[in-house]
Amino acid sequence: MSALVNVIRAELFKAARKRRLYLLAILLWVIFPLLLLFVGWLLQTRVAGTFVDNGTGVGAVVEAVAAPLAISRNSLVLLGNSAPVALLIVAVVLIAALLIGDERSQNMWKTVLTVQPDRLTVLLGKLIAAMLLLGLLLLGSYLSGPLFGALGTLFLPTSFSGDWGGLAGLYLLQWLYATAAMLFTFLMIWLLRSNLLGIVAVLFLPGLLEGMVTFYQVVVGFDRLNRFNAILQTLRLRQLFEELPRYFFTTNLYTPSRLPLNDVTAALGLPGGVGNNAGPFAGLFDLDLTRAAWVLGLYAALFAAVLIWSFTRRDIA
């Protein structure tokens, strides 16, 4: 146990001296909340009370954008729904590249593995340290709401009301779900022996494989069209596009970050929830936390098994 604690302490000590994490923290903890407050201020001073305001319409939008709970909620939404790459996977990649990728670039693997008692302890310590760092980033995003939101209440018609406990639970779930992404990133960087190739693989390989699987399923089951099977083919394709994404890695990874979108649409008075009007692509927005947990658990078990097998047996060049 003491060896594991020493590994975790050493990894956290190393990470505390890397600027990349501080830049990401500033973006999530400071810049984004300030941007939301600025948008709320613009709405309140430029739109409220004008002919486009229906009495409470603008106030509801300001509450959904810049209220203390809204800032924390929108930060969570940003983590899993930002384009072109989700900030959550960017954070995972930066942390994993630091903890498992820098050892190779600095030729430190032989030193690290010689000092520590066994490889499994080193790997487990690095993974725990990585999840602690990711948890710290998510905690800061959650706390940015009450901190900057309190400032916003001084000049905006906002309050601290809302389900803070439910939102904290979504943050916790997103952190737990990200374990699968962290294991996948560790695996890619370790197998490819390159930070750059590992990062590219993590960012683009899941989407590429999921697209290939979808294309294969469409082509294999698509028969020549005629007047009699056209409707059946259409129904089959619709079912395929609804069911298949529910078992994709990327679809399930961001489920806790997508759930608050339903609250945002309700606060803005928009009809329906996330995915209700997505048609045949509703499977991409099927927000089932229990199923997502099972799917990501299977992915995590697979990634962990391959990573442990390779890390404990592979020679260090």
C-alpha positions in Angstrom: 0.0 0.0 0.0 2.8 2.4 0.8 4.3 1.8 -2.6 1.0 2.7 -4.3 0.7 5.9 -2.2 4.3 6.8 -3.2 3.4 6.4 -6.9 0.3 8.5 -6.6 2.2 11.2 -4.6 5.0 11.3 -7.2 2.6 11.5 -10.1 0.6 14.4 -8.5 3.8 16.2 -7.7 4.9 15.9 -11.3 1.5 17.0 -12.6 1.4 20.1 -10.3 4.3 21.5 -12.3 2.8 21.2 -15.7 1.2 24.3 -17.3 -1.2 22.4 -19.5 -3.5 21.5 -16.6 -3.5 25.0 -15.3 -4.5 26.4 -18.7 -7.4 23.9 -18.9 -8.5 24.7 -15.4 -8.5 28.5 -16.2 -10.7 27.8 -19.2 -13.2 25.7 -17.3 -13.1 27.5 -13.9 -12.8 31.1 -14.9 -13.2 32.0 -18.6 -16.3 30.0 -19.3 -18.2 31.2 -16.2 -17.2 34.8 -17.0 -18.4 34.4 -20.5 -21.8 33.1 -19.3 -22.1 36.1 -17.0 -21.3 38.4 -19.8 -24.0 36.8 -22.0 -26.5 37.1 -19.2 -25.6 40.8 -18.7 -26.0 41.5 -22.4 -29.4 39.9 -22.4 -30.5 41.8 -19.4 -29.3 45.2 -20.5 -29.9 44.9 -24.3 -33.0 42.8 -24.6 -35.0 42.8 -21.3 -37.9 45.3 -21.5 -37.8 45.7 -25.3 -40.5 44.7 -27.7 -39.1 41.1 -28.0 -39.5 40.6 -24.2 -42.8 39.0 -23.3 -42.6 39.9 -19.6 -40.7 36.9 -18.3 -39.1 35.5 -21.5 -35.8 37.2 -21.2 -35.6 36.7 -17.5 -36.0 32.9 -18.0 -33.2 32.9 -20.5 -30.9 34.9 -18.2 -31.7 32.4 -15.4 -30.9 29.5 -17.7 -27.6 31.1 -18.8 -26.1 32.9 -15.8 -27.7 31.7 -12.6 -25.4 30.0 -10.1 -26.9 26.5 -10.9 -27.0 27.3 -14.6 -23.3 28.1 -14.7 -22.4 24.7 -13.1 -24.9 22.9 -15.3 -23.7 24.6 -18.5 -20.1 23.8 -17.6 -21.1 20.1 -17.4 -22.9 20.4 -20.8 -19.8 22.0 -22.3 -17.6 19.1 -21.2 -19.5 16.5 -23.2 -21.0 18.5 -26.0 -18.4 21.0 -27.2 -17.4 20.9 -30.9 -15.4 19.7 -32.7 -14.0 17.7 -29.8 -15.5 17.3 -26.4 -13.6 19.1 -23.6 -13.9 16.1 -21.4 -11.9 13.8 -23.7 -9.4 16.7 -24.2 -8.9 16.8 -20.4 -8.5 13.0 -20.3 -6.0 13.1 -23.1 -3.9 15.8 -21.6 -3.8 14.1 -18.2 -3.0 10.6 -19.6 -0.3 12.0 -22.0 1.3 13.6 -19.0 1.3 10.6 -16.7 2.0 7.7 -19.1 3.3 9.4 -22.2 6.0 11.7 -20.8 7.9 8.8 -19.3 8.8 7.6 -22.8 9.5 11.0 -24.3 11.9 11.6 -21.4 13.4 8.1 -21.3 12.3 7.6 -17.7 10.5 4.2 -17.9 13.4 2.1 -16.9 14.1 4.4 -13.9 10.5 4.4 -12.8 10.0 0.7 -13.1 13.3 0.0 -11.3 12.5 2.2 -8.3 9.0 0.8 -7.8 8.3 -2.8 -6.6 6.2 -4.0 -9.6 4.7 -2.7 -12.8 1.1 -3.2 -11.7 1.6 -0.9 -8.8 3.0 1.8 -11.1 0.1 1.4 -13.5 -2.5 1.5 -10.8 -0.9 4.5 -9.1 -0.8 6.4 -12.4 -4.4 5.6 -13.2 -5.6 6.7 -9.7 -3.6 9.9 -10.0 -5.1 10.6 -13.4 -8.6 10.2 -12.1 -7.9 12.4 -9.1 -6.7 15.2 -11.4 -9.7 14.8 -13.6 -12.0 14.8 -10.5 -10.3 18.0 -9.4 -11.1 19.6 -12.8 -14.7 18.6 -12.6 -15.0 19.7 -9.0 -13.7 23.1 -10.0 -16.3 23.3 -12.8 -19.1 22.5 -10.3 -17.9 25.1 -7.8 -17.5 27.8 -10.4 -21.3 28.1 -10.5 -21.8 29.2 -6.9 -18.7 31.3 -6.9 -19.2 33.3 -10.1 -23.0 33.0 -9.9 -22.9 34.8 -6.5 -21.2 37.6 -8.3 -23.9 37.6 -11.0 -26.7 37.9 -8.5 -25.4 41.4 -7.8 -26.4 42.7 -11.2 -28.7 40.0 -12.7 -32.1 38.8 -11.6 -30.8 35.3 -10.7 -31.0 33.1 -7.6 -29.4 30.1 -6.1 -32.5 27.9 -6.4 -32.3 24.6 -8.2 -31.4 20.9 -7.6 -27.7 21.2 -6.6 -27.6 17.7 -5.3 -28.9 16.2 -8.6 -26.3 18.2 -10.5 -23.5 17.0 -8.2 -24.6 13.5 -8.9 -24.3 14.0 -12.6 -20.8 15.4 -12.2 -19.9 12.3 -10.1 -21.4 10.0 -12.7 -19.5 11.8 -15.5 -16.3 11.4 -13.6 -16.9 7.7 -13.1 -17.9 7.2 -16.7 -14.7 8.9 -17.8 -12.7 6.0 -16.2 -13.3 4.0 -19.5 -12.0 6.9 -21.5 -8.9 7.2 -19.3 -8.2 3.5 -19.6 -8.6 3.7 -23.4 -6.2 6.7 -23.6 -3.6 5.0 -21.4 -3.9 1.9 -23.7 -3.5 3.8 -26.9 -0.5 5.9 -25.7 1.2 2.8 -24.3 0.6 0.6 -27.3 1.5 3.2 -29.9 4.6 4.4 -27.9 3.9 7.9 -28.9 2.0 10.8 -27.3 1.0 12.3 -30.7 -0.2 9.0 -32.2 -2.0 8.1 -29.0 -3.8 11.4 -28.9 -4.9 11.2 -32.5 -6.1 7.6 -32.0 -8.2 8.6 -28.9 -9.7 11.6 -30.6 -10.6 10.0 -33.9 -10.4 6.2 -33.7 -13.7 5.6 -31.8 -15.7 7.7 -34.2 -14.0 6.1 -37.2 -14.7 2.6 -36.0 -18.3 3.4 -35.1 -18.9 4.9 -38.5 -17.4 1.8 -40.2 -19.6 -0.5 -38.1 -22.7 1.5 -39.0 -21.7 1.5 -42.7 -21.1 -2.2 -42.7 -24.4 -3.0 -41.0 -26.2 -0.8 -43.6 -24.5 -2.3 -46.6 -24.8 -6.0 -45.4 -28.6 -5.8 -44.8 -29.6 -3.6 -47.6 -31.3 -5.5 -50.4 -32.1 -4.3 -53.9 -35.1 -2.0 -53.7 -38.4 -2.8 -55.4 -42.0 -1.7 -54.8 -42.6 -4.4 -52.2 -39.6 -4.0 -49.9 -39.0 -0.3 -50.0 -41.1 0.3 -46.8 -39.4 -2.6 -45.0 -36.0 -1.4 -46.0 -36.8 2.1 -44.7 -38.0 0.7 -41.3 -35.0 -1.5 -41.0 -32.6 1.4 -41.6 -34.5 3.5 -39.1 -34.3 0.8 -36.4 -30.6 0.3 -37.2 -29.8 4.0 -36.7 -31.8 4.0 -33.4 -30.4 0.9 -31.9 -26.8 0.7 -32.9 -25.5 4.0 -31.4 -26.9 2.9 -28.0 -23.9 0.5 -27.7 -21.2 2.9 -29.0 -18.5 4.1 -26.7 -18.8 7.8 -27.5 -22.6 7.8 -27.3 -22.6 6.5 -23.7 -19.5 8.3 -22.5 -21.2 11.7 -22.4 -24.6 10.7 -21.2 -24.4 12.6 -17.8 -23.3 15.7 -19.7 -26.2 15.5 -22.1 -28.9 15.0 -19.5 -28.9 18.7 -18.3 -29.8 19.7 -21.9 -33.3 18.7 -21.1 -33.4 21.2 -18.2 -32.0 23.9 -20.5 -34.7 23.3 -23.2 -37.4 23.3 -20.5 -36.1 26.6 -19.0 -36.0 28.2 -22.4 -39.6 27.1 -23.2 -38.5 24.9 -26.1 -40.6 21.8 -26.9 -39.5 18.3 -26.2 -36.2 17.0 -24.8 -32.9 15.9 -26.2 -33.3 13.5 -29.0 -37.1 13.6 -29.0 -37.1 15.2 -32.5 -33.9 13.5 -33.8 -35.8 11.1 -36.0 -33.8 8.0 -37.0 -30.8 9.4 -35.1 -32.5 9.3 -31.7 -30.2 6.6 -30.6 -27.4 9.1 -30.5 -29.3 11.0 -27.7 -30.8 8.0 -25.9 -30.0 9.1 -22.3 -30.2 6.0 -20.2 -27.7 6.2 -17.3 -28.0 2.5 -16.3 -27.5 1.2 -19.8 -24.6 3.6 -20.3 -23.0 2.4 -17.1 -23.1 -1.3 -18.2 -21.8 -0.5 -21.7 -18.9 1.6 -20.4 -18.2 -1.0 -17.8 -17.7 -3.6 -20.5 -15.5 -1.3 -22.5 -13.5 -0.4 -19.4 -13.0 -4.1 -18.5 -11.7 -4.8 -22.0 -9.3 -1.8 -22.0 -8.1 -2.6 -18.5 -7.4 -6.3 -19.4 -5.4 -5.5 -22.5 -3.5 -2.6 -20.8 -2.6 -4.7 -17.7 -1.5 -7.6 -19.9 0.7 -5.4 -22.1 2.1 -3.2 -19.4 3.2 -6.1 -17.2 4.7 -8.2 -20.0 6.0 -5.8 -22.6 9.7 -5.0 -22.7 10.7 -1.4 -22.2 12.8 -0.2 -25.2 
